[in-house]
Amino acid sequence: MQSISRRQAVKLLAAGSLTPVTVPAFAETPFSIVALGDSLTAGYGLPPEDAFTTRLEQRLTQNGLNVEVINAGVSGDTSKGGLARVDWSVPDGSDLVIVELGANDALRGISPAETAKNLDAIVTRLKRRGISVLLAGMLAPPNMGTEYENAFNAIYPELAEKHGVELYPFFLDGVAADPKLNQADGIHPNAAGTDVIVERLSPMVDKLIRSLAS
């Protein structure tokens, strides 16, 4: 049987109906997604099967995509930490990186200018390597004050526009401040919260994969 490339396989998906079509097992290697982030990506306080990356891979696979989602989340990481490890945390051959960093910067009161500089460098390095980027935004805690909040919250849309990359405005959209969707610390999503994140974010990831592979 003649094999088809990943690009051809996803083209078939994009041209199909609303019914998911499974990418044939004989297709090329899976579309490689790396989630570069902090504890929200790493799955802090959750068993591996409930982590964001595991649930995202499951959802995309259910949608008929042949993907692999690599967990490159480090609990407690800041944008500076992400920049220090981006070159070795993202393997060669990666197709897409979801950059989810900045929450710990805001919690520690790190200058928004410093956070923006680090995230800008991360996106620049990834694009230089020919890797696509989806930037997952974060919002500053309201207790940081209006001036800090305005400066921090502007980082992500400004960088997305500068680099021409996709932006998911707020990684914790629909989850933040909801006790039913968070662990006891009120910061980290529980399994139900992770499902909400994946439900809201996965359509953008799905669409981006099909676009990149067309």
VENRA-V387142 format. One record per pair of residues at least 12 apart in sequence whose C-alpha atoms are under 10 Angstrom apart, sorted by sequence separation. I is the first residue (numbers start at 1). J is the second residue. D is the distance in whole Angstrom. If there is no record, write none. Layout:
# VENRA-V387142
i=I j=J d=D
i=I j=J d=D
This chain:
# VENRA-V387142
i=9 j=21 d=9
i=10 j=22 d=9
i=39 j=51 d=10
i=40 j=52 d=8
i=41 j=53 d=7
i=56 j=68 d=9
i=57 j=69 d=6
i=103 j=115 d=10
i=123 j=135 d=9
i=140 j=152 d=6
i=141 j=153 d=10
i=156 j=168 d=9
i=157 j=169 d=7
i=175 j=187 d=9
i=176 j=188 d=9
i=177 j=189 d=10
i=180 j=192 d=8
i=181 j=193 d=4
i=182 j=194 d=9
i=9 j=22 d=9
i=10 j=23 d=7
i=40 j=53 d=10
i=56 j=69 d=7
i=57 j=70 d=9
i=72 j=85 d=10
i=86 j=99 d=10
i=102 j=115 d=7
i=139 j=152 d=7
i=140 j=153 d=6
i=156 j=169 d=7
i=175 j=188 d=9
i=176 j=189 d=8
i=180 j=193 d=8
i=181 j=194 d=8
i=9 j=23 d=6
i=54 j=68 d=9
i=55 j=69 d=9
i=72 j=86 d=9
i=101 j=115 d=9
i=102 j=116 d=9
i=138 j=152 d=8
i=139 j=153 d=5
i=156 j=170 d=9
i=175 j=189 d=7
i=179 j=193 d=10
i=181 j=195 d=9
i=8 j=23 d=10
i=9 j=24 d=7
i=53 j=68 d=9
i=54 j=69 d=7
i=138 j=153 d=7
i=139 j=154 d=9
i=172 j=187 d=10
i=175 j=190 d=9
i=178 j=193 d=9
i=181 j=196 d=8
i=53 j=69 d=6
i=54 j=70 d=8
i=73 j=89 d=9
i=102 j=118 d=9
i=119 j=135 d=9
i=137 j=153 d=8
i=138 j=154 d=10
i=139 j=155 d=10
i=153 j=169 d=9
i=172 j=188 d=9
i=6 j=23 d=8
i=9 j=26 d=10
i=10 j=27 d=10
i=35 j=52 d=9
i=52 j=69 d=10
i=53 j=70 d=7
i=54 j=71 d=8
i=72 j=89 d=6
i=82 j=99 d=9
i=101 j=118 d=10
i=102 j=119 d=8
i=137 j=154 d=9
i=138 j=155 d=9
i=139 j=156 d=9
i=153 j=170 d=10
i=172 j=189 d=8
i=175 j=192 d=9
i=176 j=193 d=9
i=6 j=24 d=9
i=9 j=27 d=7
i=35 j=53 d=7
i=53 j=71 d=6
i=71 j=89 d=9
i=72 j=90 d=8
i=82 j=100 d=9
i=83 j=101 d=10
i=101 j=119 d=8
i=137 j=155 d=8
i=138 j=156 d=8
i=175 j=193 d=6
i=4 j=23 d=10
i=5 j=24 d=10
i=8 j=27 d=9
i=9 j=28 d=9
i=34 j=53 d=9
i=52 j=71 d=8
i=53 j=72 d=9
i=70 j=89 d=10
i=71 j=90 d=10
i=82 j=101 d=7
i=100 j=119 d=10
i=137 j=156 d=6
i=174 j=193 d=8
i=175 j=194 d=8
i=4 j=24 d=8
i=6 j=26 d=9
i=7 j=27 d=9
i=8 j=28 d=10
i=33 j=53 d=9
i=51 j=71 d=9
i=53 j=73 d=9
i=70 j=90 d=9
i=79 j=99 d=10
i=81 j=101 d=9
i=82 j=102 d=9
i=99 j=119 d=9
i=136 j=156 d=8
i=137 j=157 d=8
i=173 j=193 d=10
i=175 j=195 d=10
i=3 j=24 d=9
i=4 j=25 d=10
i=5 j=26 d=9
i=6 j=27 d=6
i=7 j=28 d=8
i=10 j=31 d=10
i=52 j=73 d=10
i=70 j=91 d=10
i=79 j=100 d=9
i=80 j=101 d=9
i=135 j=156 d=7
i=136 j=157 d=10
i=172 j=193 d=9
i=175 j=196 d=7
i=3 j=25 d=9
i=4 j=26 d=7
i=5 j=27 d=6
i=6 j=28 d=5
i=78 j=100 d=10
i=79 j=101 d=6
i=80 j=102 d=9
i=135 j=157 d=9
i=172 j=194 d=9
i=174 j=196 d=7
i=175 j=197 d=7
i=3 j=26 d=6
i=4 j=27 d=5
i=5 j=28 d=5
i=6 j=29 d=7
i=78 j=101 d=6
i=79 j=102 d=6
i=99 j=122 d=8
i=137 j=160 d=10
i=173 j=196 d=8
i=174 j=197 d=7
i=2 j=26 d=9
i=3 j=27 d=6
i=4 j=28 d=7
i=5 j=29 d=9
i=6 j=30 d=7
i=7 j=31 d=9
i=33 j=57 d=9
i=70 j=94 d=10
i=77 j=101 d=8
i=78 j=102 d=6
i=79 j=103 d=9
i=99 j=123 d=8
i=135 j=159 d=9
i=136 j=160 d=10
i=172 j=196 d=9
i=173 j=197 d=7
i=1 j=26 d=9
i=2 j=27 d=10
i=3 j=28 d=8
i=6 j=31 d=7
i=69 j=94 d=10
i=72 j=97 d=10
i=76 j=101 d=10
i=77 j=102 d=8
i=78 j=103 d=7
i=79 j=104 d=8
i=80 j=105 d=9
i=135 j=160 d=7
i=172 j=197 d=6
i=68 j=94 d=10
i=72 j=98 d=10
i=73 j=99 d=10
i=77 j=103 d=9
i=78 j=104 d=5
i=79 j=105 d=7
i=97 j=123 d=9
i=134 j=160 d=9
i=171 j=197 d=7
i=174 j=200 d=8
i=69 j=96 d=9
i=70 j=97 d=9
i=72 j=99 d=10
i=73 j=100 d=9
i=74 j=101 d=10
i=76 j=103 d=9
i=77 j=104 d=7
i=78 j=105 d=6
i=133 j=160 d=9
i=170 j=197 d=10
i=171 j=198 d=10
i=173 j=200 d=8
i=43 j=71 d=9
i=69 j=97 d=9
i=73 j=101 d=9
i=76 j=104 d=7
i=77 j=105 d=9
i=78 j=106 d=9
i=112 j=140 d=10
i=172 j=200 d=10
i=173 j=201 d=9
i=42 j=71 d=6
i=44 j=73 d=9
i=69 j=98 d=10
i=75 j=104 d=9
i=76 j=105 d=9
i=78 j=107 d=10
i=97 j=126 d=8
i=171 j=200 d=9
i=172 j=201 d=10
i=41 j=71 d=7
i=42 j=72 d=7
i=43 j=73 d=8
i=44 j=74 d=9
i=78 j=108 d=9
i=96 j=126 d=9
i=97 j=127 d=10
i=133 j=163 d=9
i=134 j=164 d=10
i=135 j=165 d=7
i=136 j=166 d=9
i=137 j=167 d=7
i=138 j=168 d=9
i=139 j=169 d=9
i=171 j=201 d=8
i=41 j=72 d=7
i=42 j=73 d=4
i=43 j=74 d=9
i=44 j=75 d=7
i=79 j=110 d=10
i=96 j=127 d=10
i=109 j=140 d=9
i=133 j=164 d=9
i=134 j=165 d=6
i=135 j=166 d=6
i=136 j=167 d=6
i=137 j=168 d=6
i=138 j=169 d=7
i=139 j=170 d=7
i=170 j=201 d=10
i=41 j=73 d=5
i=42 j=74 d=6
i=43 j=75 d=8
i=44 j=76 d=10
i=78 j=110 d=9
i=94 j=126 d=10
i=106 j=138 d=9
i=109 j=141 d=10
i=133 j=165 d=6
i=134 j=166 d=5
i=135 j=167 d=5
i=136 j=168 d=5
i=137 j=169 d=5
i=138 j=170 d=5
i=139 j=171 d=9
i=168 j=200 d=9
i=169 j=201 d=10
i=39 j=72 d=10
i=40 j=73 d=8
i=41 j=74 d=8
i=42 j=75 d=6
i=106 j=139 d=8
i=107 j=140 d=8
i=132 j=165 d=8
i=133 j=166 d=7
i=134 j=167 d=6
i=135 j=168 d=6
i=136 j=169 d=6
i=137 j=170 d=5
i=138 j=171 d=6
i=139 j=172 d=9
i=168 j=201 d=7
i=31 j=65 d=8
i=32 j=66 d=9
i=33 j=67 d=7
i=34 j=68 d=8
i=35 j=69 d=7
i=36 j=70 d=9
i=37 j=71 d=8
i=38 j=72 d=8
i=39 j=73 d=6
i=40 j=74 d=9
i=41 j=75 d=8
i=42 j=76 d=10
i=80 j=114 d=8
i=83 j=117 d=10
i=84 j=118 d=9
i=96 j=130 d=9
i=97 j=131 d=7
i=98 j=132 d=9
i=99 j=133 d=7
i=100 j=134 d=9
i=101 j=135 d=9
i=102 j=136 d=9
i=103 j=137 d=9
i=104 j=138 d=10
i=106 j=140 d=6
i=107 j=141 d=7
i=132 j=166 d=9
i=133 j=167 d=9
i=134 j=168 d=7
i=135 j=169 d=8
i=136 j=170 d=6
i=137 j=171 d=6
i=138 j=172 d=8
i=139 j=173 d=10
i=30 j=65 d=8
i=31 j=66 d=6
i=32 j=67 d=6
i=33 j=68 d=6
i=34 j=69 d=6
i=35 j=70 d=6
i=36 j=71 d=7
i=37 j=72 d=6
i=38 j=73 d=5
i=39 j=74 d=6
i=40 j=75 d=8
i=79 j=114 d=9
i=80 j=115 d=7
i=83 j=118 d=6
i=86 j=121 d=10
i=87 j=122 d=9
i=94 j=129 d=9
i=95 j=130 d=8
i=96 j=131 d=6
i=97 j=132 d=6
i=98 j=133 d=6
i=99 j=134 d=6
i=100 j=135 d=7
i=101 j=136 d=8
i=102 j=137 d=8
i=103 j=138 d=6
i=105 j=140 d=9
i=106 j=141 d=7
i=109 j=144 d=7
i=116 j=151 d=10
i=120 j=155 d=9
i=135 j=170 d=10
i=136 j=171 d=6
i=137 j=172 d=9
i=138 j=173 d=9
i=30 j=66 d=5
i=31 j=67 d=5
i=32 j=68 d=5
i=33 j=69 d=5
i=34 j=70 d=5
i=35 j=71 d=5
i=36 j=72 d=5
i=37 j=73 d=4
i=38 j=74 d=5
i=39 j=75 d=4
i=40 j=76 d=9
i=79 j=115 d=6
i=82 j=118 d=8
i=83 j=119 d=7
i=86 j=122 d=7
i=90 j=126 d=9
i=93 j=129 d=9
i=94 j=130 d=9
i=95 j=131 d=6
i=96 j=132 d=5
i=97 j=133 d=5
i=98 j=134 d=5
i=99 j=135 d=5
i=100 j=136 d=5
i=101 j=137 d=8
i=102 j=138 d=7
i=103 j=139 d=8
i=104 j=140 d=10
i=107 j=143 d=10
i=108 j=144 d=10
i=112 j=148 d=7
i=116 j=152 d=8
i=119 j=155 d=9
i=120 j=156 d=9
i=123 j=159 d=9
i=127 j=163 d=9
i=135 j=171 d=9
i=136 j=172 d=9
i=137 j=173 d=10
i=168 j=204 d=8
i=29 j=66 d=8
i=30 j=67 d=5
i=31 j=68 d=6
i=32 j=69 d=6
i=33 j=70 d=6
i=34 j=71 d=6
i=35 j=72 d=5
i=36 j=73 d=5
i=37 j=74 d=6
i=38 j=75 d=5
i=39 j=76 d=6
i=78 j=115 d=8
i=79 j=116 d=8
i=80 j=117 d=9
i=81 j=118 d=9
i=82 j=119 d=8
i=83 j=120 d=9
i=85 j=122 d=10
i=86 j=123 d=10
i=92 j=129 d=8
i=93 j=130 d=9
i=94 j=131 d=7
i=95 j=132 d=6
i=96 j=133 d=6
i=97 j=134 d=6
i=98 j=135 d=6
i=99 j=136 d=6
i=100 j=137 d=7
i=101 j=138 d=8
i=102 j=139 d=9
i=103 j=140 d=7
i=107 j=144 d=8
i=111 j=148 d=8
i=112 j=149 d=9
i=115 j=152 d=8
i=119 j=156 d=9
i=123 j=160 d=9
i=167 j=204 d=9
i=168 j=205 d=10
i=23 j=61 d=9
i=28 j=66 d=9
i=29 j=67 d=8
i=30 j=68 d=6
i=31 j=69 d=8
i=32 j=70 d=8
i=33 j=71 d=9
i=34 j=72 d=6
i=35 j=73 d=7
i=36 j=74 d=8
i=37 j=75 d=8
i=38 j=76 d=6
i=39 j=77 d=7
i=79 j=117 d=9
i=80 j=118 d=6
i=83 j=121 d=7
i=84 j=122 d=9
i=87 j=125 d=8
i=92 j=130 d=10
i=93 j=131 d=8
i=94 j=132 d=9
i=95 j=133 d=9
i=96 j=134 d=7
i=97 j=135 d=8
i=98 j=136 d=7
i=99 j=137 d=9
i=100 j=138 d=8
i=102 j=140 d=9
i=103 j=141 d=9
i=106 j=144 d=8
i=110 j=148 d=10
i=112 j=150 d=9
i=113 j=151 d=8
i=116 j=154 d=9
i=117 j=155 d=9
i=120 j=158 d=10
i=127 j=165 d=9
i=166 j=204 d=9
i=22 j=61 d=8
i=27 j=66 d=8
i=29 j=68 d=9
i=30 j=69 d=9
i=34 j=73 d=9
i=37 j=76 d=9
i=38 j=77 d=5
i=79 j=118 d=6
i=80 j=119 d=8
i=83 j=122 d=6
i=86 j=125 d=8
i=87 j=126 d=8
i=92 j=131 d=9
i=109 j=148 d=8
i=112 j=151 d=6
i=113 j=152 d=8
i=116 j=155 d=6
i=120 j=159 d=7
i=124 j=163 d=8
i=166 j=205 d=9
i=21 j=61 d=10
i=22 j=62 d=8
i=23 j=63 d=10
i=24 j=64 d=9
i=37 j=77 d=7
i=38 j=78 d=7
i=78 j=118 d=9
i=79 j=119 d=6
i=82 j=122 d=8
i=83 j=123 d=9
i=86 j=126 d=8
i=111 j=151 d=9
i=112 j=152 d=5
i=115 j=155 d=8
i=116 j=156 d=8
i=119 j=159 d=8
i=120 j=160 d=9
i=123 j=163 d=8
i=20 j=61 d=9
i=21 j=62 d=9
i=22 j=63 d=8
i=23 j=64 d=6
i=24 j=65 d=10
i=25 j=66 d=8
i=36 j=77 d=10
i=37 j=78 d=8
i=38 j=79 d=9
i=78 j=119 d=10
i=79 j=120 d=10
i=80 j=121 d=10
i=90 j=131 d=9
i=111 j=152 d=8
i=112 j=153 d=9
i=20 j=62 d=8
i=21 j=63 d=7
i=22 j=64 d=4
i=23 j=65 d=6
i=24 j=66 d=8
i=37 j=79 d=9
i=79 j=121 d=10
i=80 j=122 d=9
i=83 j=125 d=9
i=87 j=129 d=10
i=106 j=148 d=9
i=110 j=152 d=10
i=112 j=154 d=9
i=113 j=155 d=8
i=116 j=158 d=9
i=117 j=159 d=10
i=120 j=162 d=9
i=123 j=165 d=9
i=166 j=208 d=8
i=20 j=63 d=5
i=21 j=64 d=5
i=22 j=65 d=6
i=23 j=66 d=6
i=38 j=81 d=9
i=79 j=122 d=9
i=106 j=149 d=9
i=109 j=152 d=10
i=112 j=155 d=7
i=116 j=159 d=8
i=120 j=163 d=9
i=19 j=63 d=9
i=20 j=64 d=5
i=21 j=65 d=8
i=22 j=66 d=8
i=23 j=67 d=9
i=37 j=81 d=10
i=38 j=82 d=8
i=18 j=63 d=10
i=19 j=64 d=9
i=20 j=65 d=8
i=37 j=82 d=7
i=36 j=82 d=7
i=106 j=152 d=8
i=36 j=83 d=10
i=105 j=152 d=9
i=106 j=153 d=10
i=36 j=85 d=10
i=37 j=86 d=10
i=13 j=63 d=9
i=36 j=86 d=8
i=102 j=152 d=9
i=13 j=64 d=8
i=13 j=65 d=8
i=36 j=89 d=8
i=102 j=155 d=10
i=10 j=64 d=9
i=35 j=89 d=10
i=36 j=90 d=8
i=102 j=156 d=10
i=10 j=65 d=7
i=34 j=89 d=9
i=35 j=90 d=9
i=9 j=65 d=9
i=10 j=66 d=8
i=34 j=90 d=7
i=9 j=66 d=9
i=33 j=90 d=9
i=34 j=91 d=8
i=41 j=98 d=10
i=41 j=99 d=9
i=6 j=65 d=10
i=32 j=91 d=9
i=41 j=100 d=7
i=6 j=66 d=8
i=33 j=93 d=10
i=34 j=94 d=7
i=37 j=97 d=10
i=40 j=100 d=8
i=41 j=101 d=9
i=6 j=67 d=10
i=32 j=93 d=8
i=33 j=94 d=6
i=34 j=95 d=8
i=35 j=96 d=9
i=36 j=97 d=7
i=37 j=98 d=8
i=38 j=99 d=10
i=39 j=100 d=10
i=40 j=101 d=9
i=31 j=93 d=9
i=32 j=94 d=5
i=33 j=95 d=6
i=34 j=96 d=6
i=35 j=97 d=6
i=36 j=98 d=6
i=37 j=99 d=6
i=38 j=100 d=7
i=39 j=101 d=9
i=31 j=94 d=8
i=32 j=95 d=5
i=33 j=96 d=5
i=34 j=97 d=5
i=35 j=98 d=5
i=36 j=99 d=5
i=37 j=100 d=4
i=38 j=101 d=6
i=40 j=103 d=9
i=31 j=95 d=6
i=32 j=96 d=7
i=33 j=97 d=6
i=34 j=98 d=6
i=35 j=99 d=6
i=36 j=100 d=6
i=37 j=101 d=5
i=38 j=102 d=8
i=39 j=103 d=9
i=30 j=95 d=10
i=31 j=96 d=8
i=32 j=97 d=9
i=33 j=98 d=7
i=34 j=99 d=8
i=35 j=100 d=7
i=36 j=101 d=8
i=37 j=102 d=9
i=38 j=103 d=8
i=39 j=104 d=9
i=136 j=201 d=9
i=37 j=103 d=9
i=38 j=104 d=8
i=98 j=166 d=10
i=99 j=167 d=10
i=100 j=168 d=10
i=103 j=171 d=10
i=98 j=167 d=10
i=98 j=168 d=10
i=100 j=170 d=10
i=101 j=171 d=10
i=134 j=204 d=9
i=100 j=171 d=7
i=134 j=205 d=8
i=134 j=208 d=9
i=133 j=208 d=10
i=132 j=208 d=9
i=132 j=209 d=10
i=132 j=212 d=8
i=36 j=122 d=10
i=33 j=131 d=10
i=33 j=132 d=9
i=34 j=133 d=10
i=35 j=134 d=9
i=36 j=135 d=10
i=37 j=136 d=9
i=33 j=133 d=10
i=35 j=136 d=10
i=98 j=205 d=9
i=96 j=205 d=9
i=96 j=208 d=9
i=96 j=209 d=8
i=95 j=209 d=9
i=96 j=212 d=9
i=95 j=212 d=9
i=95 j=213 d=9
i=41 j=171 d=10
i=40 j=171 d=9
i=40 j=172 d=9
i=55 j=191 d=9
i=59 j=195 d=10
i=46 j=183 d=9
i=52 j=189 d=9
i=45 j=183 d=8
i=51 j=189 d=10
i=56 j=194 d=9
i=60 j=198 d=10
i=44 j=183 d=10
i=45 j=184 d=10
i=51 j=190 d=9
i=52 j=191 d=9
i=55 j=194 d=8
i=56 j=195 d=9
i=59 j=198 d=8
i=63 j=202 d=10
i=50 j=190 d=8
i=51 j=191 d=8
i=55 j=195 d=7
i=58 j=198 d=10
i=59 j=199 d=8
i=63 j=203 d=10
i=50 j=191 d=6
i=52 j=193 d=10
i=53 j=194 d=10
i=56 j=197 d=9
i=57 j=198 d=9
i=65 j=206 d=8
i=46 j=188 d=9
i=49 j=191 d=9
i=50 j=192 d=9
i=52 j=194 d=6
i=55 j=197 d=10
i=56 j=198 d=6
i=60 j=202 d=7
i=64 j=206 d=10
i=67 j=209 d=9
i=45 j=188 d=8
i=46 j=189 d=9
i=50 j=193 d=10
i=51 j=194 d=7
i=52 j=195 d=8
i=55 j=198 d=7
i=56 j=199 d=9
i=59 j=202 d=7
i=60 j=203 d=9
i=63 j=206 d=8
i=44 j=188 d=7
i=45 j=189 d=9
i=46 j=190 d=7
i=47 j=191 d=9
i=50 j=194 d=7
i=51 j=195 d=9
i=54 j=198 d=10
i=55 j=199 d=9
i=59 j=203 d=10
i=65 j=209 d=9
i=43 j=188 d=8
i=44 j=189 d=9
i=45 j=190 d=8
i=46 j=191 d=7
i=50 j=195 d=8
i=52 j=197 d=8
i=53 j=198 d=9
i=56 j=201 d=9
i=57 j=202 d=9
i=60 j=205 d=8
i=61 j=206 d=10
i=65 j=210 d=9
i=43 j=189 d=8
i=44 j=190 d=9
i=45 j=191 d=10
i=52 j=198 d=7
i=56 j=202 d=7
i=60 j=206 d=7
i=40 j=187 d=9
i=41 j=188 d=10
i=43 j=190 d=9
i=55 j=202 d=10
i=59 j=206 d=9
i=39 j=187 d=10
i=40 j=188 d=6
i=43 j=191 d=9
i=46 j=194 d=10
i=39 j=188 d=8
i=40 j=189 d=7
i=56 j=205 d=9
i=60 j=209 d=10
i=39 j=189 d=10
i=43 j=194 d=9
i=41 j=194 d=10
i=40 j=194 d=9
i=33 j=205 d=10
i=33 j=209 d=9
i=32 j=209 d=10
i=31 j=209 d=8
i=31 j=212 d=10
i=31 j=213 d=9
i=14 j=207 d=9
i=15 j=210 d=10
i=14 j=210 d=6
i=13 j=210 d=8
i=14 j=211 d=8
i=12 j=210 d=10
i=10 j=209 d=8
i=11 j=210 d=7
i=14 j=213 d=10
i=10 j=210 d=6
i=11 j=211 d=9
i=14 j=214 d=8
i=9 j=210 d=10
i=10 j=211 d=9
i=11 j=212 d=10
i=13 j=214 d=10
i=7 j=209 d=10
i=10 j=212 d=9
i=11 j=213 d=7
i=12 j=214 d=9
i=7 j=210 d=9
i=10 j=213 d=6
i=11 j=214 d=5
i=7 j=211 d=10
i=9 j=213 d=9
i=10 j=214 d=7
i=7 j=212 d=8
i=8 j=213 d=8
i=9 j=214 d=9
i=7 j=213 d=5
i=8 j=214 d=7
i=6 j=213 d=7
i=7 j=214 d=6
i=5 j=213 d=10
i=6 j=214 d=9
